[in-house]
Amino acid sequence: AKLALESLRPSAAALQAGADLVGSAALRAEPGRLLRCVGQRSASKWLGDKVGPPPRTDDAADKAWLYLAENPHIFETIAMDALAAAPAARKEALVRFFRKLLTPRGLLVYLRGFARMLYEDARPQAAAAGSSDPAINWSACWAWDAHINEEPFSDVHVLGKTLLCAVSGLLARGMLGSREEMVCPIDLHRDYYEQGGTVKWVSLHPCMHWMCARCAKDCRSRCEKIARQQAAEEGGGPPRAGWTCPMCRAPVEFTLATFRPRG
């Protein structure tokens, strides 16, 4: 299982190029190239943080994996949906893949091993200077987000989607803490999944912070108003174009929308 997992890892060059992708025209034209989760700067990092720590280093993750290993039947709907949607040429290979994966050993060795790769690739070997926590390699995280979505129904795509469903289900059962992505960091409304709440959220690129669409519109309008005022004070020249992320002050090249699931 270890050798097979290692073959799924993005190349070293791809891991270094992830930061270029999240602000690219190619992603703007084709948002589906990147696995995204509302509220998370990187979906793969979030998955790794939740269930990727090494065994016996995170009690919540250990208990979650024990629960999954004891209840592999909860993945049956995921497998059936994937097989129904897969192209005919891929169905037989997927049947064999799920037979291997959806056993206690397959989940604990293969799927947990995949989660651990996401966890480890997000962190360099040494901690950042002056910090007790390892610095995050965001480029590698974003490279994984793109790698998972690169080829639908490939092994890495199915593993990523299966892990995403598993983590979502564990969160719904209260086993891995709360859903941080429900909270817009600007207006603090816990409404992403609530009926009648804000249905449209956007990711800001290339920084990959999130907010509800209403707050994004307000932030952009506020930045444009300030730019016009500054231009007037400086002699009436053209205002500075663009706007900045209210969390990190990075320039925003574009936004990508996500809508709340039905039901």
C-alpha positions as a printed Julia matrix, in Angstrom:
263×3 Matrix{Float64}:
   0.0    0.0     0.0
   2.86   2.37    0.8
   4.43   2.04   -2.64
   1.07   2.54   -4.35
   0.39   5.65   -2.27
   3.78   7.16   -3.04
   3.04   6.84   -6.75
   0.02   9.13   -6.28
   2.02  12.06   -4.9
   2.41  15.12   -7.19
   5.86  15.66   -8.64
   8.32  17.91   -6.82
   7.92  20.49   -9.59
   4.12  20.4    -9.23
   4.35  20.86   -5.45
   6.43  23.99   -6.01
   4.08  25.37   -8.68
   0.85  25.24   -6.67
   1.08  28.91   -5.7
   1.12  29.92   -9.36
  -2.04  27.95  -10.14
  -4.38  29.58   -7.58
  -4.02  32.99   -9.22
  -3.88  31.8   -12.82
  -6.1   32.62  -15.76
  -6.46  28.88  -16.35
  -8.12  28.39  -12.95
 -10.31  31.44  -13.43
 -11.56  29.94  -16.7
 -11.96  26.44  -15.26
 -12.66  26.53  -11.48
 -13.21  22.79  -11.34
  -9.47  22.27  -11.69
  -9.1   22.93   -7.95
 -10.67  21.02   -5.04
 -12.13  23.74   -2.79
 -13.94  23.67    0.56
 -15.78  26.74    1.81
 -13.81  28.53    4.51
 -10.56  26.63    3.91
  -7.55  28.11    2.15
  -6.74  24.57    1.03
  -9.09  21.6     0.98
  -6.26  19.07    1.12
  -4.61  20.8     4.08
  -7.95  20.81    5.92
  -8.41  17.1     5.29
  -4.86  16.39    6.41
  -5.27  18.5     9.55
  -8.46  16.67   10.51
  -7.47  13.05    9.98
  -3.85  13.02    8.77
  -1.76  13.28   11.98
   0.35  10.18   12.67
  -1.24   7.48   14.85
  -1.15   8.14   18.6
  -0.5   11.86   18.15
  -4.13  13.04   17.88
  -6.84  11.36   19.96
  -9.73  12.7    17.86
  -8.17  11.42   14.62
  -7.4    8.02   16.16
 -11.0    7.62   17.38
 -12.33   8.74   13.98
 -10.29   6.15   12.1
 -11.31   3.42   14.53
 -14.95   4.33   13.91
 -14.47   4.24   10.12
 -12.66   0.89   10.28
 -15.48  -0.59   12.33
 -18.14   0.79    9.97
 -16.88   0.42    6.38
 -20.47   0.04    5.2
 -20.96   3.81    5.51
 -18.9    4.16    2.33
 -21.21   1.99    0.24
 -23.25   4.92   -1.1
 -20.05   6.8    -2.0
 -18.78   3.78   -3.93
 -22.08   3.17   -5.71
 -22.38   6.82   -6.76
 -18.81   6.84   -8.09
 -19.35   3.64  -10.06
 -22.61   4.94  -11.52
 -20.97   8.16  -12.7
 -17.67   6.68  -13.92
 -17.07   6.11  -17.64
 -17.47   2.52  -18.79
 -13.74   2.09  -19.37
 -13.01   2.89  -15.72
 -15.78   0.93  -13.95
 -14.02  -2.45  -13.64
 -10.86  -0.87  -12.2
 -12.95   1.12   -9.72
 -14.73  -2.03   -8.53
 -11.35  -3.59   -7.72
 -10.18  -0.34   -6.13
 -13.15  -0.08   -3.77
 -12.94  -3.77   -2.85
  -9.4   -3.13   -1.64
 -10.17   0.2     0.0
 -13.42  -0.49    1.83
 -12.11  -3.0     4.35
 -10.79  -2.21    7.85
  -7.22  -2.68    6.66
  -7.79  -0.72    3.46
  -9.21   2.24    5.36
  -6.55   2.24    8.09
  -3.57   1.65    5.8
  -4.55   3.11    2.45
  -7.01   5.93    3.11
  -5.35   6.99    6.36
  -1.97   6.8     4.62
  -3.32   9.12    1.95
  -4.51  11.57    4.62
  -1.09  11.44    6.25
   0.59  12.36    2.95
  -1.63  15.46    2.78
  -0.73  16.31    6.38
   3.02  15.85    5.88
   3.32  17.62    2.53
   1.67  20.7     4.04
   4.58  21.07    6.48
   8.32  21.49    5.84
  10.79  19.52    7.92
  11.85  22.44   10.11
   9.7   24.83   12.1
   9.64  28.47   11.07
  12.17  30.62   12.9
  10.78  31.88   16.17
   7.65  29.71   15.91
   6.7   26.57   17.78
   4.57  25.37   14.83
   5.87  24.15   11.47
   5.4   26.66    8.66
   2.77  25.67    6.11
   3.84  24.98    2.54
   0.8   26.51    0.86
   2.16  25.85   -2.61
   2.24  22.12   -1.89
  -1.28  22.27   -0.43
  -2.68  23.96   -3.52
  -0.78  21.55   -5.75
  -2.56  18.67   -3.99
  -5.92  20.43   -4.41
  -5.29  20.58   -8.15
  -3.82  17.07   -8.33
  -6.9   15.5    -6.73
  -9.21  17.14   -9.28
  -6.92  16.78  -12.29
  -8.31  13.49  -13.64
 -11.87  12.51  -12.67
 -12.21   8.9   -11.44
  -8.47   8.37  -11.2
  -7.22   6.67   -8.02
  -6.11   9.96   -6.46
  -9.4   11.65   -7.37
 -11.48   8.85   -5.84
  -9.32   8.78   -2.71
  -9.61  12.54   -2.28
 -13.39  12.55   -2.73
 -13.81   9.54   -0.44
 -11.71  11.22    2.25
 -13.72  14.44    1.86
 -16.98  12.53    2.34
 -15.54  10.69    5.35
 -14.41  13.9     7.06
 -17.72  15.62    6.32
 -19.59  12.67    7.84
 -17.34  12.62   10.92
 -17.89  16.33   11.44
 -21.65  15.84   11.17
 -21.37  13.24   13.95
 -19.42  15.68   16.13
 -16.27  13.56   16.08
 -13.81  16.11   14.69
 -14.92  19.42   16.14
 -17.06  22.08   14.5
 -17.4   23.15   10.88
 -15.27  26.28   10.83
 -16.28  26.94    7.21
 -19.8   27.86    8.3
 -18.58  31.21    9.6
 -17.93  34.2     7.35
 -14.83  35.86    8.87
 -16.2   39.33    8.09
 -19.78  39.37    9.41
 -19.41  36.19   11.55
 -22.77  34.8    10.41
 -22.93  31.03   10.96
 -25.18  30.55    8.0
 -23.53  28.58    5.21
 -25.57  25.44    5.84
 -28.6   27.11    7.42
 -31.87  27.32    5.52
 -32.49  30.94    4.58
 -28.87  31.92    5.18
 -26.28  33.23    2.77
 -26.16  30.81   -0.14
 -23.24  32.24   -2.12
 -19.65  32.3    -0.92
 -16.48  33.21   -2.79
 -12.82  32.29   -2.57
 -10.37  35.16   -3.14
  -7.46  34.48   -5.46
  -4.57  34.06   -5.12
  -4.62  34.26   -1.3
  -7.47  31.69   -1.03
  -9.3   33.32    1.86
 -13.1   33.0     1.88
 -16.1   35.16    2.73
 -19.78  35.34    1.87
 -20.5   37.04   -1.45
 -22.27  39.94    0.25
 -19.19  40.79    2.32
 -16.93  40.39   -0.72
 -19.05  42.9    -2.63
 -18.95  45.33    0.31
 -15.16  44.98    0.68
 -14.58  45.62   -3.0
 -16.86  48.67   -2.98
 -15.09  50.04    0.11
 -11.64  49.6    -1.48
 -12.8   51.29   -4.69
 -14.26  54.2    -2.72
 -10.99  54.7    -0.83
  -9.04  54.54   -4.09
 -11.24  57.26   -5.61
 -10.8   59.47   -2.54
  -7.03  59.03   -2.6
  -6.9   59.79   -6.32
  -8.88  63.01   -5.75
  -6.57  64.06   -2.92
  -3.52  63.41   -5.11
  -4.66  65.66   -7.92
  -7.5   63.92   -9.69
  -5.64  61.16  -11.52
  -7.19  57.75  -12.22
  -7.93  55.73   -9.06
  -5.83  52.68   -8.27
  -7.43  49.61   -9.79
  -8.39  46.5    -7.86
  -9.05  45.64   -4.23
  -7.38  43.75   -1.41
  -8.27  40.85    0.87
  -9.48  42.2     4.24
  -7.76  39.31    6.05
  -4.23  39.47    4.61
  -4.26  42.66    2.45
  -3.07  40.74   -0.61
  -4.34  42.03   -3.97
  -7.41  40.15   -5.23
  -7.06  39.11   -8.87
 -10.46  37.39   -9.09
 -13.05  35.49   -7.05
 -14.7   32.11   -7.58
 -18.21  31.43   -6.29
 -19.59  28.4    -4.46
 -23.26  27.89   -3.64
 -24.72  26.18   -0.58
 -25.83  22.6    -1.32
 -29.58  22.0    -1.53
 -31.31  20.13    1.25
